[in-house]
């Protein structure tokens, strides 16, 4: 009788451990990335953060004083390069992707981070 109980307990313990390990493997991979994004003002901040909030991104914040964007995202659902490309399409250059020049030219004059004087 003791052998049967020990066998059952061993099987239950092994089953519990294997289920627990497989559940941990299936959890989403949350990652954080920090990279440079060129901008100047609070309108830039709003534009950059909105462009970065694509599917798979959980949280973003752009620091105007350091030009640093912090992105918390699901690495199992998103390649961070897509965030760079989305920001570049909004007119802002990241450390990996140059801005869409047409989008940049449409930015308000206060957002001219390339040093040019824009006239509208």
WOVEN-V358204 format. One record per backbone hydrogen bond with DSSP energy under -0.5 kcal/mol. NH is the residue of the N-H (numbers start at 1). CO is the residue of the C=O. Records with the same first field share a line. If there is no record, write none. Layout:
NH=CO  CO
//
This chain:
5=1
6=2
7=3
8=4
9=5
10=6
11=7
12=8
13=9
14=10
15=11
16=12
17=13
18=14
19=15
20=16
21=17
22=18
23=19
24=20
25=21
26=22
27=23  24
30=28
31=73
33=71
35=69
37=67
38=93
45=41
46=42
47=43
48=44
49=45
50=46
51=47
52=48
53=49
54=52
57=54
58=72
59=72
61=70
63=61  68
64=62
66=63
67=63
68=63
69=35
70=61
71=33  69
72=59
73=31  71
74=56
75=29  73
76=29
77=74
78=74
80=78
82=79
83=79  80
84=80
85=81
86=82
87=83
88=84
89=85
90=86  87
91=88
92=87
94=97
95=36
100=88
101=99
104=100
105=101
106=102  103
107=104
111=108
112=109
113=111
115=112
118=116
//
